[in-house]
Amino acid sequence: MTRLIARVLYAIAVVFLVAAPAGAQQPELTRVAVEAETLVPYDGPTNAGVDTSTLDRKLMCGYQGWFNAEGDGAGRGWVHWTRRRGPLIPGNAKIDLWPDVSELGPEERFATGFKHADGRTAEVFSSFKQPTVLRHFEWMREYGIDGAFVQRFANDLRDPRGLRHNNTVLAHCREGANRSGRAFAVMYDLSGLGPDRMQEVIDDWTALKSRMMVTENPAYLRHRGRPLVAVWGVGFNDRRRYTLPECRQLVEFLKADGCSVMLGVPTGFRELNRDAVADPALHEVIALADVVSPWTVGRYGTPDEAARHGERNWQPDLAWCAERKLDYLPVAFPGFSWFNMYGRQFDAMPRRRGEFLWSQFAAAKRAGATMQYVAMFDEVDEGTAIFKCTNDPPIGEPNKFLTYEGLPSDFYLRLTGLGGRMLRDELPASDKVPAEALPGAAEAK
């Protein structure tokens, strides 16, 4: 009933758009209409699954959910598939992996200007489509992944269309988590946020909590007895325009609002070096939080380097956090490439048929980690996705695409699920990719 009322209010708010004569200039979508449509409590089914009362012993993925396609209903055109405005055609691709859309329904697939070698039109998906997101969460259930931190891009929230997309994807993820028995939590990504705008993030969280009622949902992840909110991008030295005092303001608000807080921080947070600002105030902000998660994507590129990183960084990080009664969430990634985005080295950090990702699971386990974050579930942009991607990407110079090296399209989902089992001592700790990850490897999709 609540959802129905919200839909009616939204329809009233935009009815004049439908009634406008053909060719008439139509007003911009308003924030009021977007909020009426999207800030709705969940009233669907909930199925039992993972324990959502704690992050401990969980393996969670980042879920970007930022993909749009022309004609998907979001009114944003092509977003995150392309380097610039315009269609997804050869010369304009931004992604380095191509998603496997063979399980998606016709209404979920969007034609591009690319062709496969056999002449078939290459297709992609849109995160705006509910069935696609629900399917992604069902894959998490099928392969034993505990859930997702749903990325919420603070810099998008001023624009009504960006807000509608973010809210819609969050609602889809909430439904997917409930239906599949997974956990979900909000992760604010502060990247690109300008100065003096942290109040916008505070106001947004207030709306999610009071109108969407996300924290009252049984699938919403809690930690230390409180709803968990992640804030990513605190303390990096890459000339961000928001400040540490502003980050402190946000963390203090979330704590006062009854939340546990996870902070996404630089690799060098502990020693205030490398990618971290050399400012002791960063430690003061971290001390307010509950969970620390240093970003490691691109910080090492081979299994040996990952093992050394675990010894030299994760182990002392864990000790540092334990002294301060903070929990520690290390980040693992399967590989890295951003050739089509920036023209940089193709397959810069190879996957090595799963050995690279597994080496990080093993290093985190040896370091004593009791929780794990995998970046990312769906990020084909930088070649870090673990969801189903094809070994038959399209052809379209100057663009070229990675594959899963002949492994099945679900290989990294299976491997990630096994990493979670090793984390929880359901599998023996090992530096070797488990044989269970490999059945059917010769029958790549």
Steps between C-alpha positions, in 0.01 A plus 500: 500500500783741586660441162166556326446834675849614400437406139175696499673808642768471238242469224327817622833683511579422136155471341539834325800356314278237342226751424736744326430532127740336259804715437446711811800567717479276805621611843795329659439210733471637853658377819158496668367261236807278525478477878128421486570219254807345658515561875265214580524237778533139390184293516602187310600151613805426713674165498737372766866477412819655633522641850460876449584586862876531443766561238726249673562180300343659193630536147335802341530645151480855378202552270544802273158487335592802287421373151233656282407428139306704250134405531517350849249749643749697708529782248880515535607339175818295508676530837826325599508292186641784292792744522292794381143584408345300222439134424707201599687449173858415401726779618266607781513202740618564854490142628775236489281193568177417316212365711346163427132585439394154383278446807326838474152538357438694178382806695830504692734502201597813309651492153828679435692597189745213558488165323631162606729311264203304363311819418261500797420835656673535837270585791540638852274558802374792707519516879172694487317178410362316800520143360870543427588614852285227656685246287835635620398447861373153416848426362642611835272251673580221256876539541509570874586871497357667809382826346595841370591850600281701263705790370329837535680777317463820696587717203201364302236585756440863402374410154143358509580236240813396684304489825225294341753253362682465834174460692359253249811283503506505880135389505579219255794388715284510811242279330768269363658460842164422660393251236836321488579507870805725458618807690524853363630829637544852369849616407539871429777564249617858552712512184442821304315673782573872522575701812228591750264229376512242777162617627354363176622154597356541849165608357500209257562246775224658707260450208606139443453423866178692569314461169648191335553341843802307378639425845174339612524244223593148617757465220684819595842414645569589860825493694569544869128516555431792265429551128827519306567793266819516295670824396763456231769753413631632833859623520626449145773735373363535146388862543143435606307819562322392816699509822574276797296728731205452263551121511507520877170691492341219298637222721393677818150547360468133400620384839260734679226369271550151639714348225819302488740653248745339261762726342662436162849643547834500315745211513746724687252610766695354792834668425344803324704431187463369144144590390399657834510862609784566743261638759451351848140620484432195284567278803260711704223440246577128481484475879132598482414211269433130559654338191805600294533387138817608318472517121747272323381487139807563284742493794650162401470285190628145553436223751846550651439873540161429658663263750759763590228762536319273743813463711618861486166679506203289601665333798625825663176675400301236686718541807463879485122470472479243781679740734233760423208255513429542130402222260695455178362421153769428238422552131574241230461544124519243217708702251517846351492667159381836372618494140175619346441763768840670486705324234734361763652153510262226396460232769733695728447258791414159355261263672724195445200266485390594850840468668527875562165531678553182701845616611333799665242283676787287630704804609203649686437169673865471608492857627210410729215679321150392600318688224567566131398754236520422128521782249286475299197290411414683178775747411590413143636856459835421663490127441435415866161328461437152643153450354435315176707633211541350157799340329345609170513881516423705193754627252527872438830679459648698662326340799601158623372294790627257759356152547492253787784310330272221386362438848122478546319830530407415860855405604566812708164478672585143600854594604375791711250278676777256580707789637218571742496137608875510569453821697247319723720187536256295295790421265862436602722805458709461185705711260382288208180565304266224622408228256133572573536826308593322178223249403391557143785741431547355153138580414532878509191692408 
